[in-house]
Amino acid sequence: RAAIEPSAAAPSSPSQSHRPTRLMPVADPHPSLIELHEPSGGQWPGEPLGHDERASALRSLADEVAGCQLCQLCRTRTQTVFGEGDPMARVCFVGEGPGADEDRTGRPFVGRAGELLTKMIEACTFTREEVYILNTVKCRPPNNRNPEVAEIESCRVYLDRQLEVIRPDYIVCLGLFASQTVLRSKLSVGRMRGRFHTYRGSKVLVTYHPAHLLRDPAVKKEAWSDLQMLLREMGITPPSTRKR
């Protein structure tokens, strides 16, 4: 079941339908600061909603996102890509932004990187229907370029509200943009990996974006190690360590 281990075959070229995440380290303006400034913000406000109430709140928010004109991406998108999955999910996977296939279908992670993400989820003994999948920005940037700071900040309100409705126990940040946005950090993925961070009432795990794993299959071992850490934290024995 550990479908993302390095022995698994993977194309050597990046997905055209989901923009590769830029994983170059970002300069830390305060090199002496080792720990992240984590936006814990206390616990989630108010009482958690039930399944139907969460589903209704997410539908209303998706309608709001569909009409959003807060940044320039509204002029070039085919449609918004809100997110999908179980409103009661214990785990949310947060990516960067829609690619061509996502912009066409309105669904997150449906291209080649999405196929790998599905394998990653299944390697954790979950299904896509049991988790929630969303992106940092809800519209595809033109020509699959990286999202700009103003675009990320415009979409931040929607990301925060999605997570507040779902209140996952765990958030898995896929790649640099998701990690830096959720944790409001300037650190690289490599410096954020290997430990849990916090976002309000959720534990946050940082790992590599599936598009990066398609470009560099050797890193799959590290990504699988991250997911094994998640499973152990959840009280689930990772598949590769179970007795035969």
C-alpha positions as CSV (number, residue, x, y, z in Angstrom):
1,R,0.0,0.0,0.0
2,A,2.9,2.4,0.4
3,A,2.5,3.6,-3.1
4,I,4.8,6.6,-2.9
5,E,8.0,4.9,-1.8
6,P,10.9,5.4,-4.2
7,S,10.5,2.1,-5.8
8,A,7.3,3.2,-7.4
9,A,7.6,4.4,-10.9
10,A,7.0,8.0,-11.6
11,P,7.3,10.2,-14.7
12,S,10.4,12.3,-14.8
13,S,8.7,15.4,-16.2
14,P,6.4,17.7,-14.2
15,S,2.7,17.6,-14.6
16,Q,1.3,20.0,-17.1
17,S,-2.1,20.1,-15.5
18,H,-1.0,21.0,-12.0
19,R,1.7,23.6,-11.6
20,P,5.0,22.4,-10.1
21,T,5.6,23.9,-6.7
22,R,8.7,26.0,-6.5
23,L,10.7,24.5,-3.7
24,M,13.7,26.8,-3.6
25,P,14.5,27.9,-0.1
26,V,13.1,31.3,0.7
27,A,15.5,33.7,2.5
28,D,14.7,34.0,6.2
29,P,14.7,37.7,7.1
30,H,15.6,36.7,10.7
31,P,18.2,33.9,10.3
32,S,18.6,33.7,14.1
33,L,15.0,32.7,14.5
34,I,14.9,28.9,14.3
35,E,11.3,28.3,15.4
36,L,8.3,29.3,13.3
37,H,6.1,32.1,14.2
38,E,3.1,29.8,14.3
39,P,-0.4,31.4,13.9
40,S,-2.0,29.3,16.6
41,G,-4.6,31.9,17.4
42,G,-5.9,29.8,20.2
43,Q,-8.5,27.2,19.6
44,W,-11.3,27.2,17.1
45,P,-14.0,29.8,18.1
46,G,-17.4,28.6,19.1
47,E,-18.8,25.1,19.1
48,P,-18.1,22.7,16.2
49,L,-20.9,22.2,13.7
50,G,-22.5,18.9,12.8
51,H,-22.1,17.2,9.4
52,D,-25.1,18.8,7.7
53,E,-24.3,22.2,9.1
54,R,-20.7,22.0,7.9
55,A,-21.8,20.8,4.4
56,S,-24.3,23.7,4.2
57,A,-21.7,26.3,5.4
58,L,-19.2,25.0,2.8
59,R,-21.7,25.2,0.0
60,S,-22.5,28.8,0.9
61,L,-18.8,29.6,1.0
62,A,-18.2,27.9,-2.3
63,D,-21.0,30.1,-3.9
64,E,-19.3,33.1,-2.4
65,V,-15.9,32.0,-3.8
66,A,-17.5,31.4,-7.3
67,G,-18.3,35.1,-7.5
68,C,-15.1,36.4,-6.0
69,Q,-13.4,39.3,-7.7
70,L,-10.9,40.2,-4.9
71,C,-7.8,39.8,-7.2
72,Q,-6.9,39.8,-10.9
73,L,-7.2,36.0,-11.2
74,C,-11.0,36.4,-11.6
75,R,-10.4,37.7,-15.1
76,T,-8.6,34.7,-16.4
77,R,-10.1,31.7,-14.6
78,T,-12.6,29.3,-16.3
79,Q,-14.1,28.6,-12.8
80,T,-13.1,28.6,-9.2
81,V,-11.8,25.4,-7.5
82,F,-13.2,25.4,-4.0
83,G,-12.3,22.0,-2.6
84,E,-13.9,18.7,-1.9
85,G,-14.2,15.8,0.6
86,D,-15.7,15.0,3.9
87,P,-16.9,18.1,5.9
88,M,-16.1,16.0,9.1
89,A,-12.6,15.0,7.8
90,R,-9.9,14.5,10.4
91,V,-7.2,15.3,7.8
92,C,-7.1,18.2,5.3
93,F,-4.6,18.3,2.4
94,V,-3.7,21.8,1.3
95,G,-2.0,22.4,-2.0
96,E,-1.0,25.5,-4.0
97,G,-3.5,26.3,-6.6
98,P,-5.5,24.9,-9.6
99,G,-3.8,23.8,-12.8
100,A,-5.4,23.4,-16.3
101,D,-7.4,20.2,-15.5
102,E,-8.6,21.7,-12.2
103,D,-9.6,25.0,-13.9
104,R,-11.5,22.9,-16.5
105,T,-13.3,20.6,-14.0
106,G,-13.7,22.7,-10.9
107,R,-12.1,20.0,-8.8
108,P,-8.8,20.0,-6.9
109,F,-5.9,17.7,-7.8
110,V,-7.3,15.8,-10.8
111,G,-4.2,16.0,-13.1
112,R,-1.1,13.8,-12.8
113,A,-0.1,15.4,-9.5
114,G,-3.6,14.7,-8.3
115,E,-3.3,11.0,-9.3
116,L,-0.2,10.8,-7.2
117,L,-1.9,12.6,-4.3
118,T,-4.7,10.0,-4.5
119,K,-2.0,7.3,-4.2
120,M,-0.5,9.0,-1.2
121,I,-3.9,9.2,0.5
122,E,-4.6,5.6,-0.2
123,A,-1.1,4.6,1.1
124,C,-2.3,6.1,4.4
125,T,-5.3,3.7,4.3
126,F,-7.7,6.6,3.6
127,T,-9.8,7.5,0.5
128,R,-10.2,10.9,-1.1
129,E,-13.8,10.8,0.2
130,E,-12.6,10.5,3.8
131,V,-10.3,13.5,3.7
132,Y,-10.7,17.1,2.5
133,I,-8.6,18.5,-0.3
134,L,-8.3,22.2,-1.0
135,N,-5.8,24.8,-2.3
136,T,-4.3,28.0,-1.1
137,V,-5.7,30.0,-4.0
138,K,-9.0,29.1,-5.7
139,C,-8.3,30.3,-9.2
140,R,-5.6,29.2,-11.7
141,P,-2.9,31.8,-12.3
142,P,-2.3,32.4,-16.0
143,N,0.2,30.1,-17.7
144,N,0.5,28.1,-14.5
145,R,2.7,30.7,-13.0
146,N,3.2,30.9,-9.2
147,P,0.5,32.8,-7.3
148,E,1.5,36.3,-6.2
149,V,1.5,37.5,-2.7
150,A,-1.6,39.7,-3.3
151,E,-3.5,36.8,-4.7
152,I,-2.6,34.5,-1.8
153,E,-3.6,37.1,0.7
154,S,-6.9,37.8,-1.1
155,C,-7.7,34.1,-1.0
156,R,-6.5,33.7,2.6
157,V,-9.9,34.6,4.0
158,Y,-11.5,31.7,2.2
159,L,-8.9,29.2,3.2
160,D,-9.2,30.3,6.9
161,R,-13.0,30.0,6.7
162,Q,-12.9,26.6,5.1
163,L,-10.6,25.3,7.8
164,E,-12.7,26.9,10.5
165,V,-15.8,25.0,9.3
166,I,-14.1,21.7,8.9
167,R,-11.8,21.9,12.0
168,P,-9.6,19.1,11.0
169,D,-7.4,17.4,13.6
170,Y,-4.5,17.5,11.1
171,I,-3.6,19.7,8.2
172,V,-1.0,18.4,5.6
173,C,0.6,21.3,3.8
174,L,1.8,20.2,0.3
175,G,4.7,22.2,-0.8
176,L,6.1,25.7,-0.2
177,F,3.1,27.9,-0.9
178,A,0.7,26.0,1.3
179,S,3.2,25.7,4.1
180,Q,4.2,29.3,4.1
181,T,0.6,30.5,3.8
182,V,-0.9,28.3,6.5
183,L,2.0,28.8,9.0
184,R,2.8,32.4,7.9
185,S,6.4,31.4,7.6
186,K,9.3,32.3,5.3
187,L,11.1,29.0,6.0
188,S,11.7,26.3,3.3
189,V,9.9,23.0,3.2
190,G,13.0,21.3,4.3
191,R,13.3,23.4,7.4
192,M,9.6,22.9,8.3
193,R,9.5,19.1,7.8
194,G,10.0,16.6,10.5
195,R,7.8,18.0,13.3
196,F,4.2,19.1,13.9
197,H,3.3,22.8,13.9
198,T,0.0,24.3,15.0
199,Y,-2.8,26.2,13.3
200,R,-5.5,27.1,15.8
201,G,-6.8,23.7,17.0
202,S,-5.1,21.6,14.3
203,K,-1.7,20.0,14.1
204,V,0.1,20.9,10.9
205,L,2.5,18.6,8.9
206,V,4.6,19.9,6.1
207,T,5.7,17.7,3.2
208,Y,6.5,17.9,-0.5
209,H,4.0,18.7,-3.2
210,P,3.1,15.8,-5.4
211,A,4.3,17.7,-8.5
212,H,7.8,17.9,-6.9
213,L,7.7,14.2,-6.3
214,L,7.0,13.7,-10.0
215,R,10.0,15.7,-10.9
216,D,12.3,14.1,-8.3
217,P,11.1,10.6,-7.4
218,A,14.0,10.1,-5.0
219,V,12.3,12.4,-2.6
220,K,9.3,10.1,-2.3
221,K,11.0,8.3,0.6
222,E,11.0,11.5,2.6
223,A,7.4,12.2,1.8
224,W,6.4,8.7,2.8
225,S,8.3,9.3,6.1
226,D,6.3,12.4,6.7
227,L,3.0,10.6,6.1
228,Q,4.1,7.7,8.4
229,M,4.7,10.3,11.1
230,L,1.2,11.6,10.6
231,L,-0.3,8.1,10.9
232,R,1.6,7.4,14.1
233,E,0.4,10.6,15.6
234,M,-3.2,9.6,14.6
235,G,-2.7,6.2,16.3
236,I,-2.6,4.3,13.0
237,T,0.1,1.8,12.3
238,P,1.7,2.7,9.0
239,P,1.1,-0.1,6.4
240,S,4.8,-0.8,5.8
241,T,5.4,-1.5,9.5
242,R,2.4,-3.9,10.1
243,K,3.1,-7.5,10.8
244,R,2.5,-9.7,7.8
